[in-house]
Amino acid sequence: MKVQGTVIRYGDNVDTDVIIPARYLNTADAKELASHCMEDLDATFVRRVKKGDIIAAGSNFGCGSSREHAPLAIRESGVAAVIAKSFARIFYRNAINIGLPIVECDAEIGEGDTVEIDFDNGRLCNRTRGTEAAFAPFPEFLQNIISSGGLLNAIREGKL
């Protein structure tokens, strides 16, 4: 599986409270959640994000509460993948469970860069800067979950 997209860049310690503020947790409607994604951190995000864009961030992305609404809001906003130096463990698992591809990789990536991610081979190519970085590819069972659009879909499809 490969994705290529334009990067929207954030720093370290992006917590779930700014990914989807608690005041919007009274709904499970993914489109409604996406309409408020990142608004407390970046009021322009929902206007400028395009289907296939990639979020890149620093360390500890998704820290804070364990709300699964956060990766759901990101995925529903059209983001194809999230790259970070590291993820909070519960966010990492929630992202996999809902089928949001994530990559732990310490690569030089800037706002607006075009990045290609090869999940099968663990390669991240920054087309803008002409650089490459390696990351540990997902084992087959996690690839099956992501390609099915989440854990429940993978189970329904008999991939697990």
N, C-alpha and C positions, 0 to 999 in steps of 0.2 A: 504494500500500500504506500502511495506517495501523495503528498499534498504540496502545493506551492501557493504562496500568498504574500500579501503586503503586511509588514509588521506594524503593529501598534505597540509601543514600548512603555513599560512601567518599571518602577524600581523594586526595592526590597520590601518585604513584609506587607504585601497587599493582602489585607484580611477579608474574610467573607462578609463583614459588615459594610465594606465599601463596594464589594462586588455586587451584592444585592442587599440594600439596607433593610433592616428589620421591619420598618414600617410597611413594607410591601409583602411580607410573609403571610398575609391573610388570604393568599390565593396560591393555588398550585398550577394555574394556567401559565404554561411556559412562555407564550407570546407576551403576556402581561409582565412576567418577570423580566424578559429580555428588554422590554421597553424602559426598564429602570436600571439596567445593568451598568455598573461602574459610575452611576450618576453622582455619588458623593466624592469620588476621586477624580472623575473626568466628565464634566457636564457635556462635553462634545462627543463622547463615545458613541451614543446611540444614533447620532446624526451622521457620523463619518464611517462607522464600521460597515464593511461590505461582506457579502457572502464569500467565504474563502480566506478572509483575513486571518492573520496569526498574531496572537498575543505573545510577546516576549517580556520576561521579567527577571528580576534578580533572585535573591534567596528567599525562601520561606513563603512562596506564593500560596495563598489560600489558608493562611493561618487564622486563628480565631475560632469561631463556633463550628460545629459539625454540620451545619445546614447543607443538605444536598441541593438546595435551591441555587447555590452559587454556581456550580459547574453547569447546571441546567440552564440558567440565565445566559451564561457565556455561549454554550452550544446553540441555543435557540436564537441568539443574536446574529448567528451566521459564522462565528469563528470556527475555523477548520482545525485548529490545534493551539495548544499553549506550550511554550518553551520557557523553562525557568532553570536557574542554577539549582534550586531545590524547591520541593513542595512540602507543605504540611501534610503529614501522613493521612489524615482523615480526608482532606481534599483530594489527594492522589487517588484514594480508593473510591470516593464518590464519583470522581471524574470517569474512572474506568467503568464503574457500575452503570453510568448513564451513556457511555459510549463516546466521551469526549477525549480525543487523543491528546496525550501530554508527553512531553519529552524533558527529561532532566539532562541538561547540557550547559556547560559553561562556555558559551561561544560569544564572540564579538558580534552583536546584533544591534542595529540602531533603528530608530523610528523611520518608517518608510522604506526600509530595506526589503528586497524581494528574497524570500527564503524558500528553499525546497527541502522537504523532509522525506527521507526514505526510511519508513518504519521497519521494513523487513531486513534491511542491511545496516541499520543504525548509523546513517549518514545524514548530516545536516549541511546543506550547501547554501551559503549566502551569495546569491547571484550578483547582488549589488557590489559587494566588497571583494568577490572572487576568492572567498575562503571556504574551507570545509572543516567540520568537526565531527568527531565520532561520539556516539552514545550507545548505551546498552540497549539492543533491540528487545522488544517485548517477547516473552515466550509465546508459543503458539496459542495456548489457551487464552491469554490476554488479547492477542491479535483477533481471535475469534469473537471475543466479547465486543471489542471496539468495532470490528467490521459488521457485526450484527446490529449495532446501534444501542448496545447495552447488555447488561447481564440477563435481564428477563427475556429479551429477544433471543439471545444466544441459547438459553434453555429451551424456549419454544421451538427454535429451529433445530434442536438436537445437536448443537455444536459443543455442548459441555456434558 
